[in-house]
Amino acid sequence: MKVDTSLYVSIGVKLTVALIGLLIMTRLLGKKEISQLTAFDFVSSLMLSELVGNTIYDDNIHLSHLLFALIIWTLLALGLEKFIARFPRLSRYAAGTPDLIIRAGVIDFNAMKRNNLDFAQLGMLLRENNIFSLREVAYALFETNGSISVLLQKDPEKISGNAEDHQGTVSLPAYIIENGSINEDTLKRLGRDRSWVEQLLQLSGITHHERVLFAEWSDSSGLYYQLKETNKA
């Protein structure tokens, strides 16, 4: 029985090209670890793997077709990343936004239900951050990649009794401006509006929020910001 070596060579070449192409695409998109992938990135990677898998074992699809598919997909993904970076508000729709699970030391059970979290999962996520007691946590954000970020209480050993009696001891910083764009979702969470942001900026001598690269607000520390680079004569 004669073995068709050309088929094996074709599969081997396609696999090699696909692997190299996927590595290049991953580096171009800046994703260095699986933990950095959002839900959107994960779905995108599944679609790409399906595309590559269907081309490898199909004799009617040549290497040039695979290269074309990889190039087009990479350009589309890069274009989308750049577009989302230009308009930060779109990023929150495409990749989602972190959700506050613990706010000022108080668990938001509705937020837990929104994210399909139970107390066993919350405890596991906290232990991954070397936190073994809820009294240590001032704020906890459930990130879009499924991890949790924690801001600790100042003196957790002094905290006891009702969690609601210890609110306000630690303030969670929040981005109110990103790349010149006011973050409406953050303002809504803070109970503020655009006029409040404009007043803050005017107090710092800034007349237009478009000049601000980022601005961070903390109830305990106030405004912290950086202006965009300007061309110097």
C-alpha positions as CSV (number, residue, x, y, z in Angstrom):
1,M,0.0,0.0,0.0
2,K,1.5,3.3,-1.1
3,V,1.5,6.1,1.4
4,D,0.6,9.6,0.1
5,T,3.4,11.5,1.7
6,S,2.3,14.8,0.2
7,L,-0.8,14.8,2.4
8,Y,1.4,14.4,5.5
9,V,3.7,17.1,4.3
10,S,0.8,19.4,3.7
11,I,-0.7,18.9,7.1
12,G,2.7,19.4,8.8
13,V,3.4,22.6,6.9
14,K,-0.1,24.0,7.7
15,L,0.3,23.1,11.4
16,T,3.6,24.9,11.5
17,V,2.4,28.0,9.8
18,A,-0.8,28.0,11.9
19,L,1.3,27.8,15.1
20,I,3.7,30.5,14.1
21,G,0.8,32.7,12.9
22,L,-1.1,32.3,16.2
23,L,2.0,33.1,18.2
24,I,2.6,36.3,16.2
25,M,-1.0,37.3,16.5
26,T,-0.9,36.7,20.3
27,R,2.2,38.9,20.6
28,L,0.7,41.6,18.4
29,L,-2.4,41.8,20.5
30,G,-0.3,42.0,23.6
31,K,-1.7,39.0,25.4
32,K,1.1,37.3,27.2
33,E,-0.8,35.2,29.6
34,I,-4.1,33.2,29.5
35,S,-5.2,35.1,32.6
36,Q,-5.1,38.4,30.6
37,L,-7.7,37.1,28.2
38,T,-11.2,38.6,28.5
39,A,-14.4,36.8,27.6
40,F,-14.3,38.5,24.1
41,D,-10.7,37.3,23.6
42,F,-11.7,33.7,24.6
43,V,-14.5,33.6,22.1
44,S,-12.3,35.0,19.5
45,S,-9.6,32.4,20.1
46,L,-12.2,29.6,19.8
47,M,-13.4,31.0,16.4
48,L,-9.8,31.2,15.2
49,S,-9.0,27.7,16.3
50,E,-12.0,26.4,14.5
51,L,-10.9,28.3,11.4
52,V,-7.4,26.9,11.5
53,G,-8.6,23.3,12.3
54,N,-10.9,23.3,9.3
55,T,-8.2,24.4,6.9
56,I,-5.5,21.9,8.0
57,Y,-7.1,18.6,6.9
58,D,-9.0,19.9,3.9
59,D,-7.0,19.1,0.7
60,N,-9.0,21.8,-1.2
61,I,-7.7,24.5,1.0
62,H,-4.1,25.4,0.2
63,L,-1.4,27.0,2.4
64,S,-2.1,30.4,0.8
65,H,-5.7,30.2,1.9
66,L,-4.6,29.5,5.5
67,L,-2.1,32.4,5.4
68,F,-4.8,34.7,4.0
69,A,-7.2,33.7,6.7
70,L,-4.6,34.3,9.5
71,I,-3.6,37.7,8.1
72,I,-7.2,38.9,7.7
73,W,-8.2,37.7,11.1
74,T,-5.1,39.3,12.7
75,L,-5.8,42.6,10.9
76,L,-9.4,42.5,12.0
77,A,-8.5,41.8,15.6
78,L,-5.8,44.5,15.7
79,G,-8.1,47.0,14.0
80,L,-10.8,46.2,16.6
81,E,-8.3,46.6,19.5
82,K,-7.1,50.0,18.1
83,F,-10.7,51.1,17.6
84,I,-11.7,50.2,21.1
85,A,-8.6,51.9,22.5
86,R,-9.6,55.1,20.7
87,F,-13.1,55.0,22.1
88,P,-12.9,53.7,25.7
89,R,-16.7,53.5,26.1
90,L,-16.9,50.8,23.4
91,S,-14.3,48.7,25.4
92,R,-16.8,48.4,28.2
93,Y,-19.4,46.9,25.8
94,A,-17.0,44.6,24.0
95,A,-14.9,43.3,26.9
96,G,-17.3,44.0,29.8
97,T,-16.5,45.9,33.0
98,P,-15.4,44.8,36.4
99,D,-18.2,44.3,38.9
100,L,-18.0,45.3,42.6
101,I,-18.6,42.2,44.7
102,I,-17.6,43.8,48.0
103,R,-18.2,47.6,48.5
104,A,-16.8,49.3,51.6
105,G,-16.6,46.0,53.4
106,V,-20.2,45.0,52.6
107,I,-20.9,42.1,50.2
108,D,-23.2,43.0,47.3
109,F,-25.2,39.8,47.0
110,N,-27.0,41.0,43.9
111,A,-23.6,41.5,42.2
112,M,-22.7,37.9,43.2
113,K,-25.9,36.6,41.6
114,R,-25.3,38.6,38.5
115,N,-21.9,36.9,38.1
116,N,-23.1,33.5,39.1
117,L,-20.8,33.5,42.2
118,D,-21.5,31.6,45.4
119,F,-19.7,32.0,48.7
120,A,-17.5,29.0,48.1
121,Q,-16.2,30.5,44.8
122,L,-15.8,33.9,46.4
123,G,-13.8,32.3,49.2
124,M,-11.6,30.5,46.7
125,L,-10.9,33.7,44.7
126,L,-10.0,35.5,47.9
127,R,-7.7,32.7,49.0
128,E,-5.9,33.0,45.7
129,N,-5.0,36.5,46.8
130,N,-3.8,35.2,50.2
131,I,-6.9,36.5,51.9
132,F,-8.6,34.1,54.3
133,S,-11.2,36.4,56.1
134,L,-13.8,38.7,54.6
135,R,-13.1,41.2,57.3
136,E,-9.7,41.9,55.5
137,V,-11.5,43.1,52.4
138,A,-12.6,46.7,51.8
139,Y,-13.4,46.4,48.1
140,A,-13.4,43.4,45.8
141,L,-13.9,43.6,42.0
142,F,-14.8,40.6,39.9
143,E,-12.7,41.2,36.7
144,T,-13.8,40.4,33.2
145,N,-11.3,37.5,33.0
146,G,-12.8,35.7,36.0
147,S,-10.2,36.8,38.6
148,I,-10.8,39.1,41.6
149,S,-8.9,42.2,42.6
150,V,-8.9,43.3,46.2
151,L,-8.3,46.5,48.2
152,L,-7.6,45.6,51.8
153,Q,-8.9,47.2,55.0
154,K,-6.4,49.4,56.9
155,D,-6.7,47.6,60.3
156,P,-8.7,44.3,59.7
157,E,-7.8,43.0,63.1
158,K,-9.8,45.8,64.7
159,I,-12.9,45.1,62.7
160,S,-15.7,43.0,64.3
161,G,-19.5,43.0,64.5
162,N,-21.7,44.2,61.7
163,A,-19.9,44.9,58.4
164,E,-22.1,47.9,57.6
165,D,-20.8,49.7,60.7
166,H,-17.3,49.9,59.2
167,Q,-18.0,51.5,55.9
168,G,-16.0,54.5,54.8
169,T,-12.7,53.5,56.4
170,V,-11.1,52.9,53.0
171,S,-11.8,54.6,49.7
172,L,-11.7,52.8,46.3
173,P,-10.0,54.9,43.5
174,A,-12.0,55.1,40.3
175,Y,-11.1,56.3,36.8
176,I,-13.4,59.2,35.9
177,I,-11.5,60.1,32.6
178,E,-9.9,57.7,30.2
179,N,-8.0,59.0,27.2
180,G,-9.9,62.3,27.2
181,S,-13.3,60.6,27.6
182,I,-15.5,60.9,30.7
183,N,-16.4,57.5,32.1
184,E,-20.2,57.8,32.6
185,D,-20.5,54.4,34.2
186,T,-18.1,55.4,36.9
187,L,-19.8,58.6,37.5
188,K,-23.1,56.8,37.9
189,R,-21.6,54.5,40.4
190,L,-20.1,57.4,42.3
191,G,-23.5,59.3,42.2
192,R,-21.8,62.2,40.3
193,D,-22.3,63.9,36.9
194,R,-20.3,65.5,34.2
195,S,-20.6,69.0,35.7
196,W,-18.9,67.7,38.8
197,V,-16.0,66.5,36.7
198,E,-15.7,69.8,34.9
199,Q,-15.6,71.7,38.2
200,L,-12.8,69.4,39.5
201,L,-10.8,70.0,36.4
202,Q,-11.4,73.8,36.5
203,L,-10.0,73.8,40.1
204,S,-6.8,72.3,38.7
205,G,-6.7,74.8,35.8
206,I,-7.9,72.4,33.1
207,T,-10.6,73.9,30.8
208,H,-11.3,70.8,28.6
209,H,-11.5,67.2,29.7
210,E,-10.2,66.1,26.3
211,R,-6.7,67.3,27.4
212,V,-6.6,64.7,30.1
213,L,-5.0,61.3,29.5
214,F,-6.5,59.8,32.7
215,A,-8.1,61.1,35.9
216,E,-8.6,59.1,39.0
217,W,-10.8,60.1,41.9
218,S,-10.6,58.9,45.5
219,D,-12.9,60.1,48.3
220,S,-9.9,60.0,50.7
221,S,-7.2,61.4,48.4
222,G,-9.1,63.6,45.8
223,L,-8.2,64.0,42.2
224,Y,-5.1,62.5,40.5
225,Y,-4.6,63.0,36.8
226,Q,-2.1,63.2,33.9
227,L,-2.5,65.4,30.8
228,K,-1.9,64.2,27.3
229,E,1.4,65.0,25.7
230,T,1.5,68.3,23.8
231,N,3.8,69.3,21.0
232,K,6.5,71.6,22.3
233,A,7.8,74.3,20.1
